[in-house]
Amino acid sequence: MYVTIKTQDNLPSHKLQEFFLFLFYMIDSQPFKFLKTFFVSPLFGKNVLFLAFLIGFSPFGLAQEQLNLFNSSFEKDVHQSSRTPWGWYPYPDDKISSPDIHSRYYTYFNVKHVPSDGDRFISMVTRPDRSTEGICQFMENPILPDNKYRLKLDLSYSDDFKSKMLKSDTLVSFNNACVIEIWGFNRFQEKDTLLAVTPTIDHSDWRTYILLINTEMQINDLCFITGYPDGTINPKAGNILIDNIQPIEAMYNHPSLPTDPAILESRSDEDLSEILRKVNPELTSNPNTSSNLKLFLAIPEVEKSLGSQTVQNYIFNTDREQVLRHLKILDAINAKHLSNIIRRSFRAYINPEQATQEDSDYFSSADALYKQASAQKSLATSKLEYLSLHRKSFIQEIVDKLY
């Protein structure tokens, strides 16, 4: 699913606090006397708790549909190797290893990519000694327990990444693929949990990945840490490129639909057809619905228009423009039999000057009614064939729009 959503970066509250503390110490003018006293007094901790209490019951403290991460596309930085992006802190320790910030105009370690968004992206690596790299951020608004969220980010991989190992001057290849593990930390309870793991990123083009998050504890710090593909016995030097970490979205589950893409993938075509029918009103109202799914959801209109009537009656009872639109739908799903008979009927009954001898012979045949019934029956077959061909995009569309 290739989706681009611009992030709205806000300065985290702890950065604001640091800024104001600095300001109050530097400025001693009368208007700042009270605020300075408030922040630097022995009651500072209680005051902070009081402010947190107020914020917790303000609109800013309520659960939000979208959780923004600061500097999530790494634009607020200069390019530099071994540099943790501004607004993030390193994992496990920047004294051991840090990510690298690349720009549209300057990259490191033989990376030849351009950003997927803006002018900056980062790279992180894995090593044979199982040392990894990561970035973490204290979230302005936490991920709440027993809620479901969707996280999107752009990932890629460099197939010619060359760098030095720790404590070594030897240049080696970091051309192995790795994964990103999404970890959540609750710094107040000193607990952590693995929220999601990406597939193995072994492609050199940028692709947007959607990760579903569901946790039983509150998450205050979110971490993106490199990891090894599942089943790895002998870890290797690998790399991964990250850009455009998008706002985390709260998800609202459709009451009649499964929430796991794997469950959708396992459904039969007939069952999936029923699921798509249930989501029809919600998806067709969205102008961004994929062309395949929009087309599939238009098929019931053709079925309803035909009903049990003969094709001849359908031609007489249906608006000309609607018939032409139905023909486009039938052609798109490869319902050749029904499309052919409607075209012949259209020429024979509406535009006789365009009718051919073959058209006349077709309808004078004794088995014309059988042909019509067979053609209508073939629509259901064509629909399921089309669904089978595009089921993966349909599943992605459902997950992307509803979950």
Beta strands, then each sheet from edge to edge (+ up, - down):
strand 1: 66-67
strand 2: 89-91
strand 3: 100-103
strand 4: 120-126
strand 5: 134-143
strand 6: 148-156
strand 7: 162-164
strand 8: 171-173
strand 9: 176-177
strand 10: 179-186
strand 11: 191-197
strand 12: 207-214
strand 13: 219-227
strand 14: 238-243
strand 15: 248-250
sheet 1: 1+ 15- 6+ 12-
sheet 2: 1+ 15- 6+ 14- 4+ 3-
sheet 3: 1+ 15- 6+ 14- 9-
sheet 4: 2+ 5- 13+ 10- 11+
sheet 5: 7+ 8-
end
